[in-house]
Amino acid sequence: MPIQLAGNIRHGGLYEIAFGITLGELVNQIGGGTATGRPVKAVQVGGPLGAYIPPSQFHLPFDYEAYAGADALIGHGGIVVYDDSADMGTMARFAMQFCAAESCGKCTPCRIGSTRGSS
């Protein structure tokens, strides 16, 4: 599966990984941890509509079923890392503003939910 590691990550970039690797292995071994050297606070997986996953769930194997069971999704394979200095409320608000601006308006959750979530 192609993935992209971005955000506060030492070795960001595009990688091809096998399903089943854990999120912790992706962030800490492949990505080298945070670029700042600070602890990871959360990782956003699946793009702006994806989930924010805390380190306590880094045992999750990277596969569709495991993520669905954790109320998350893999989405397009984008993984954004945040260290413990990130304001997660600000990050979530930014994601909602992005979705409100980029929504095609065809589905109600995105059209209305992103607008309400960004205010």
N, C-alpha and C positions, 0 to 999 in steps of 0.2 A: 504494500500500500504506500503510495507517495504521501508524505507529510511535510509540513513546513513548521520549523521551530522559529519563533520570533519573540519579540518583547525583550525582557531583561534576562537574556540567556547568553552564556559564554560562547557557544558554538552554534549560532543560528544558521539556518539554511534549509535547503531541500534535501530530504532523505527518503530512501526507500526502505521500508521495514516490513518484517513479517508480522502477521496478526498474532496476538498472544503475548507480545512483549508488554511489560507493565508500564504504566505512565511514569512511575518513578525511574525505571531504567531509561526511558526516553529522555526525561528531563535531566537526570543526574549523570548518567553514563554517556549517552550519545550527545546531549546538549552541554554537558560539563557544569551544570548548575547555573546559578545566576551570574551575570556579568559583574555585579557589584560584590559578590561573595556573601551577600546577606541571605538569610533563609527564605525559601519560597513561601509565599502567603497563599497563592492560588494559581491555577492554570486554567485558562479559558480554552476549551476544546470545541471545535465545530463552528467557528466563526461567531459573528455578532449575536446570532440566535442560539448559540450553544450554551453549555453550562460552565460555571466556574467550579472547579474541582479543587478541594483543599488537599494538602499533603496526607491527611489521614485516609484518603481514598487512593493514594498512589499505588496501591496493590492491584488496582483494576487492570485486568488484561485488556490490551487494545483490541477489542472486537465488538461488533455491533450488538450482540446479545448482552454482554457484560455492561456496556454503557446504557442500553435500554433499561436493564434491571436497576441501574443507579439513577434513573431519570435524567440521563445525559444522552448525547449523541456525538458520533464521530464527525458527521457532516462532511465537509470538503477536506478534512485532514489538517486544518490549521490549528496550531497550538501556540498560544501566547502566554508567556510566563511573567508573573508579577512577584516581586520580592515583598518582604514584610513592611516596606515603607509605602506601598501603594494604597490609595484610598479606593476601596472597592465600590463604594457608593458612586464615586465619580466615574469609575470605569463602567459600571452598569448603566449609568445615565448616558454616557457617551455612546454605548452600544445601542440604546433605545433611540437616541437622536439620529444615529446612522441609519437604523432600520426605518425610522419615520421618513427620512429624506429619500431613501432608496426603495421604499415599498412600491410595488406596481399597483397596489390598491385592490387587488382581486380577492384576497382572503381577509375576512374580518379580524382574526387575531392579530395579524401583522398591521393592517391598516388602522385599526382602532387601538390595539394594545400598545403598539410602539409609540403612538402619539400620546396616549395617557401615561405611559411609562417614562417619557422624556420630560414631563412637566413637573 
